[in-house]
Structures are given as structure tokens and as C-alpha cells.
Amino acid sequence: MALLEVQDIHSYYGHIHALRGVSLTVEKGEVVTLIGSNGAGKTTTLRSIHGVLTPREGRIVFDGEEIQNVPPHDMIERGIAQSPEGRKIFSRMTVLENLEMGAYHRNDGVGIQQDMDRVFDLFPRLRERTKQEAGTMSGGEQQMLAIGRALMSRPKLLLLDEPSMGLAPVLVERIFQVIREINEQGTTILLVEQNANVALEIASRGYVLETGRVVNAAPAALLRQDPKVREAYLGEV
């Protein structure tokens, strides 16, 4: 049984039919990526999985249980955490306070400290800035904090939405090195990323979305070779 199974979901923003029968699976231990142009439905898919947007039709099964009607504040305890598009850190709180908020539902002090140390090992810069207000940090540091905060819940599934957005190339490379490390440490990842090249490099499988539908699904290596994918999303002709 897949860790996550999305079955024919239809999601709406008011009268706008944003997802039109999206289906996908994520196996335990995988990195799976969603690629597509702006407005294709990638972020909407993550929002639907995380309970921010409730699908009107279809099923979402996580770890053997249906979750399509579970509110987002209950997803953390079920094992799903998200690093959202735009980071959405608590800008007036310190780095340490942001990380502590990621573990707000936990009361295992030893485990929380272990995960804090894990985050600092992944992102040494955060250790240096524990007392700094998050809103005063650079965009790259804020992205590190957003991912670190999500990891503090010790998720079974980590949803990453555009982690490289607005970052310099050297920081993009570092962020994706860390994403690979997080996966190697045992966290399953569903990744939305505009930079399809780097997404397909670290993913095992990918789904291509267009106007709210999945139009291609294949191992990442095959998607990288697909002429349509190369032209539309990899900048090649």
C-alpha cells in the first residue's frame, strides 16, 4: 500500500474548477515531484492533500486512512507537514521560536531536542541565528527555516512547495542537497518545484500537470528524456 494515494480529486476555488480528476501515489521513502507551468494545479494539489482546500470529489488516503475531510491543523499529528510556497515563517518570532512552533503538538522533550539538533546539522546557519528575528534573515535563510520548522513535527510525509523560489543558484544547490539528505534520513517527500531540472534530478518519479489534470506520469529519468517535457519545462528544443 502506498503511503499517499490521491484518487481522482476535484478541487475548486469558488466556481473555478482548479483540479480536474488528479490522481497520484507516493510510496514510503520516495521523492516524487509535480511539475508544470504556473496555474497548472501543483500548489492546489498540495493544498488539497494538506486539508487547506477540501476536494469536492475524490479520495485522499494517507497511511491507510482517508483524510480528504481532515482539517489542516490535524494533519501534523497524522504525520504530514508542509513547507509552503512563500515560506510563511513567523517573521517577528526568533529562529528558535519558529522551530519550537513546528513541534507545538509534541511533549517528548528528548525527541524535540534530537530533531532540533537534526535541523541545525542540516542548516548550520540556523544554529548561528537562534535569537535573530526570522523576518530579518535573507530569503535563503528563511527557506531553510521553513523547511526546518516542518521537520520539527517529525513528519512521515513532507510537502515542499517551491523551495527554490527567489533564491540565488548557489543557495538552490544547497537547498536541494539538504532535501536529498532529508530523504536519505527516511522522510518521504512530495515536491512542487518550478525548476524542473533540479526536481527531476532528485526525484524517483514525477507527474506533469496541465490545467488541473495529470498529463504524464513516469520515472524521473524517463520524463527528463521526453521531448515534450524537455521543450516545455527543461528549456530544451
Kinemage of the C-alpha trace (Angstrom):
@kinemage 1
@onewidth
@group {chain A} dominant
@subgroup {mainchain}
@vectorlist {calphas} color= white
{ca met a 1} P 0.000 0.000 0.000
{ca ala a 2} L 1.304 3.454 -0.937
{ca leu a 3} L 1.967 5.920 1.873
{ca leu a 4} L -0.141 8.503 -0.003
{ca glu a 5} L -2.781 7.792 -2.619
{ca val a 6} L -4.736 10.595 -4.282
{ca gln a 7} L -7.687 9.268 -6.245
{ca asp a 8} L -9.488 11.385 -8.834
{ca ile a 9} L -9.776 14.567 -6.766
{ca his a 10} L -11.638 17.636 -7.954
{ca ser a 11} L -10.932 20.879 -6.102
{ca tyr a 12} L -12.432 24.311 -6.600
{ca tyr a 13} L -11.750 27.942 -5.742
{ca gly a 14} L -15.315 29.203 -5.651
{ca his a 15} L -16.664 28.371 -9.101
{ca ile a 16} L -13.210 27.807 -10.591
{ca his a 17} L -12.575 24.125 -11.220
{ca ala a 18} L -8.860 24.003 -10.312
{ca leu a 19} L -8.191 20.250 -10.130
{ca arg a 20} L -9.975 18.034 -12.613
{ca gly a 21} L -9.500 14.449 -11.522
{ca val a 22} L -5.919 14.407 -10.232
{ca ser a 23} L -4.603 11.002 -9.166
{ca leu a 24} L -1.138 10.180 -7.867
{ca thr a 25} L 0.701 7.925 -5.441
{ca val a 26} L 3.742 8.357 -3.232
{ca glu a 27} L 5.458 5.271 -1.850
{ca lys a 28} L 7.211 5.305 1.509
{ca gly a 29} L 10.775 6.579 1.137
{ca glu a 30} L 10.280 8.208 -2.260
{ca val a 31} L 10.821 11.695 -3.560
{ca val a 32} L 8.005 12.409 -6.022
{ca thr a 33} L 7.784 15.706 -7.878
{ca leu a 34} L 4.942 17.609 -9.519
{ca ile a 35} L 5.986 19.757 -12.458
{ca gly a 36} L 4.015 22.064 -14.695
{ca ser a 37} L 3.583 25.679 -15.650
{ca asn a 38} L 2.139 28.375 -13.389
{ca gly a 39} L -1.544 27.717 -12.815
{ca ala a 40} L -1.300 24.019 -13.672
{ca gly a 41} L -2.570 22.963 -10.242
{ca lys a 42} L 0.624 21.957 -8.442
{ca thr a 43} L 0.178 24.077 -5.317
{ca thr a 44} L -3.558 23.361 -5.328
{ca thr a 45} L -2.751 19.653 -5.208
{ca leu a 46} L -0.583 20.156 -2.115
{ca arg a 47} L -3.230 22.363 -0.521
{ca ser a 48} L -5.837 19.672 -1.149
{ca ile a 49} L -3.649 16.969 0.386
{ca his a 50} L -2.873 19.127 3.414
{ca gly a 51} L -6.513 19.992 4.074
{ca val a 52} L -6.246 23.703 3.315
{ca leu a 53} L -8.579 23.125 0.376
{ca thr a 54} L -11.181 20.360 0.688
{ca pro a 55} L -11.792 18.434 -2.545
{ca arg a 56} L -15.410 18.237 -3.621
{ca glu a 57} L -14.874 14.819 -5.179
{ca gly a 58} L -12.356 12.009 -4.878
{ca arg a 59} L -10.399 10.352 -2.076
{ca ile a 60} L -7.066 11.019 -0.397
{ca val a 61} L -5.669 8.081 1.560
{ca phe a 62} L -2.645 8.560 3.806
{ca asp a 63} L -1.070 5.711 5.728
{ca gly a 64} L -4.218 3.633 5.205
{ca glu a 65} L -6.771 6.270 6.309
{ca glu a 66} L -8.943 8.653 4.293
{ca ile a 67} L -8.003 12.260 5.040
{ca gln a 68} L -9.815 14.363 2.411
{ca asn a 69} L -12.059 15.861 5.102
{ca val a 70} L -9.417 16.261 7.815
{ca pro a 71} L -8.679 19.934 8.714
{ca pro a 72} L -5.095 21.157 8.220
{ca his a 73} L -4.384 21.598 11.938
{ca asp a 74} L -4.891 17.859 12.415
{ca met a 75} L -2.531 16.859 9.599
{ca ile a 76} L 0.584 17.409 11.701
{ca glu a 77} L -0.401 14.735 14.210
{ca arg a 78} L -1.198 12.345 11.356
{ca gly a 79} L 2.308 12.793 10.002
{ca ile a 80} L 2.021 15.339 7.171
{ca ala a 81} L 3.931 18.630 7.314
{ca gln a 82} L 4.275 21.325 4.689
{ca ser a 83} L 6.873 23.947 3.874
{ca pro a 84} L 4.570 26.292 1.957
{ca glu a 85} L 5.132 28.462 -1.071
{ca gly a 86} L 6.416 31.843 0.095
{ca arg a 87} L 7.828 30.286 3.320
{ca lys a 88} L 5.260 31.919 5.636
{ca ile a 89} L 7.530 31.960 8.646
{ca phe a 90} L 6.613 33.900 11.787
{ca ser a 91} L 8.645 36.995 10.950
{ca arg a 92} L 8.526 38.652 14.396
{ca met a 93} L 9.494 35.482 16.225
{ca thr a 94} L 13.068 34.280 16.584
{ca val a 95} L 14.523 31.367 14.673
{ca leu a 96} L 14.314 29.222 17.797
{ca glu a 97} L 10.690 30.179 18.433
{ca asn a 98} L 9.779 29.321 14.836
{ca leu a 99} L 11.334 25.882 15.206
{ca glu a 100} L 9.578 25.343 18.522
{ca met a 101} L 6.272 26.181 16.819
{ca gly a 102} L 6.920 23.293 14.448
{ca ala a 103} L 6.827 20.949 17.440
{ca tyr a 104} L 3.890 22.619 19.222
{ca his a 105} L 1.853 19.387 19.334
{ca arg a 106} L 4.655 17.319 20.853
{ca asn a 107} L 5.573 16.798 24.501
{ca asp a 108} L 8.577 14.481 24.109
{ca gly a 109} L 11.338 16.817 25.209
{ca val a 110} L 14.208 14.481 24.342
{ca gly a 111} L 12.815 13.802 20.862
{ca ile a 112} L 12.219 17.503 20.241
{ca gln a 113} L 15.837 18.275 21.143
{ca gln a 114} L 17.033 15.488 18.854
{ca asp a 115} L 15.050 16.966 15.984
{ca met a 116} L 16.309 20.459 16.800
{ca asp a 117} L 19.861 19.142 16.595
{ca arg a 118} L 18.999 17.430 13.302
{ca val a 119} L 17.734 20.719 11.846
{ca phe a 120} L 20.877 22.530 13.000
{ca asp a 121} L 23.036 19.805 11.456
{ca leu a 122} L 21.194 20.212 8.157
{ca phe a 123} L 21.220 24.010 8.351
{ca pro a 124} L 24.216 25.183 10.450
{ca arg a 125} L 23.358 28.800 9.671
{ca leu a 126} L 20.179 28.488 11.727
{ca arg a 127} L 22.189 27.434 14.776
{ca glu a 128} L 24.122 30.693 14.478
{ca arg a 129} L 20.909 32.733 14.360
{ca thr a 130} L 18.683 31.147 17.001
{ca lys a 131} L 17.970 34.507 18.686
{ca gln a 132} L 17.536 36.507 15.474
{ca glu a 133} L 14.088 37.633 14.350
{ca ala a 134} L 13.170 35.467 11.402
{ca gly a 135} L 11.909 38.373 9.313
{ca thr a 136} L 15.359 39.977 9.291
{ca met a 137} L 17.060 36.996 7.657
{ca ser a 138} L 17.809 36.540 3.960
{ca gly a 139} L 15.445 34.694 1.659
{ca gly a 140} L 17.661 31.627 1.645
{ca glu a 141} L 17.854 31.549 5.423
{ca gln a 142} L 14.092 31.923 5.673
{ca gln a 143} L 13.652 28.975 3.314
{ca met a 144} L 15.950 26.901 5.498
{ca leu a 145} L 13.852 27.890 8.498
{ca ala a 146} L 10.580 26.982 6.770
{ca ile a 147} L 11.885 23.506 5.961
{ca gly a 148} L 13.381 23.132 9.422
{ca arg a 149} L 10.117 24.132 11.087
{ca ala a 150} L 8.264 21.483 9.066
{ca leu a 151} L 10.811 18.841 10.085
{ca met a 152} L 10.262 19.616 13.774
{ca ser a 153} L 6.975 17.739 13.630
{ca arg a 154} L 8.912 14.599 12.584
{ca pro a 155} L 6.655 14.033 9.549
{ca lys a 156} L 6.171 10.803 7.641
{ca leu a 157} L 5.451 12.919 4.552
{ca leu a 158} L 6.989 16.318 3.862
{ca leu a 159} L 5.248 18.562 1.327
{ca leu a 160} L 7.662 21.069 -0.208
{ca asp a 161} L 6.172 23.881 -2.272
{ca glu a 162} L 8.651 25.815 -4.460
{ca pro a 163} L 11.657 25.612 -2.106
{ca ser a 164} L 13.978 27.298 -4.621
{ca met a 165} L 11.734 30.265 -5.403
{ca gly a 166} L 13.646 33.541 -5.443
{ca leu a 167} L 16.964 32.027 -4.365
{ca ala a 168} L 20.401 32.514 -5.886
{ca pro a 169} L 21.737 29.484 -7.807
{ca val a 170} L 24.307 28.621 -5.124
{ca leu a 171} L 21.562 28.508 -2.497
{ca val a 172} L 19.305 26.460 -4.760
{ca glu a 173} L 22.043 23.853 -4.986
{ca arg a 174} L 22.417 23.774 -1.201
{ca ile a 175} L 18.683 23.533 -0.572
{ca phe a 176} L 18.391 20.537 -2.878
{ca gln a 177} L 21.402 18.867 -1.302
{ca val a 178} L 19.595 19.130 2.016
{ca ile a 179} L 16.326 17.842 0.521
{ca arg a 180} L 18.232 14.779 -0.672
{ca glu a 181} L 19.737 14.335 2.808
{ca ile a 182} L 16.307 14.624 4.442
{ca asn a 183} L 15.014 11.880 2.166
{ca glu a 184} L 18.040 9.676 2.816
{ca gln a 185} L 17.328 10.042 6.542
{ca gly a 186} L 13.935 8.419 5.953
{ca thr a 187} L 11.440 11.208 5.224
{ca thr a 188} L 9.146 10.745 2.231
{ca ile a 189} L 8.835 13.897 0.120
{ca leu a 190} L 6.275 15.272 -2.330
{ca leu a 191} L 7.912 18.187 -4.105
{ca val a 192} L 6.439 21.023 -6.151
{ca glu a 193} L 9.185 22.892 -7.944
{ca gln a 194} L 9.237 25.317 -10.865
{ca asn a 195} L 12.843 24.353 -11.617
{ca ala a 196} L 12.029 21.037 -13.269
{ca asn a 197} L 15.668 20.261 -13.975
{ca val a 198} L 16.696 20.036 -10.347
{ca ala a 199} L 13.389 18.462 -9.287
{ca leu a 200} L 13.793 15.589 -11.728
{ca glu a 201} L 17.410 15.116 -10.659
{ca ile a 202} L 16.487 14.212 -7.082
{ca ala a 203} L 13.039 12.650 -7.616
{ca ser a 204} L 12.415 8.987 -8.318
{ca arg a 205} L 9.148 9.696 -10.143
{ca gly a 206} L 7.274 12.685 -11.460
{ca tyr a 207} L 3.842 13.840 -12.538
{ca val a 208} L 3.256 16.533 -15.152
{ca leu a 209} L 0.195 18.719 -14.552
{ca glu a 210} L -1.564 20.888 -17.099
{ca thr a 211} L -4.741 22.874 -16.349
{ca gly a 212} L -5.623 20.760 -13.338
{ca arg a 213} L -5.001 17.367 -14.919
{ca val a 214} L -2.164 14.857 -14.837
{ca val a 215} L -0.989 14.518 -18.436
{ca asn a 216} L 2.122 12.431 -17.860
{ca ala a 217} L 3.447 10.217 -15.083
{ca ala a 218} L 6.723 8.333 -15.259
{ca pro a 219} L 10.055 7.688 -13.581
{ca ala a 220} L 12.038 10.923 -13.399
{ca ala a 221} L 14.710 9.634 -15.785
{ca leu a 222} L 12.101 8.969 -18.472
{ca leu a 223} L 10.498 12.385 -18.005
{ca arg a 224} L 13.891 14.009 -18.499
{ca gln a 225} L 14.130 12.226 -21.853
{ca asp a 226} L 10.583 13.016 -23.003
{ca pro a 227} L 10.734 15.554 -25.878
{ca lys a 228} L 7.600 17.399 -24.750
{ca val a 229} L 8.871 17.707 -21.177
{ca arg a 230} L 12.316 18.804 -22.361
{ca glu a 231} L 10.836 21.531 -24.549
{ca ala a 232} L 8.129 22.759 -22.187
{ca tyr a 233} L 9.820 22.518 -18.783
{ca leu a 234} L 13.550 21.938 -19.191
{ca gly a 235} L 14.243 24.788 -21.622
{ca glu a 236} L 15.438 22.483 -24.373
{ca val a 237} L 14.345 22.173 -28.003
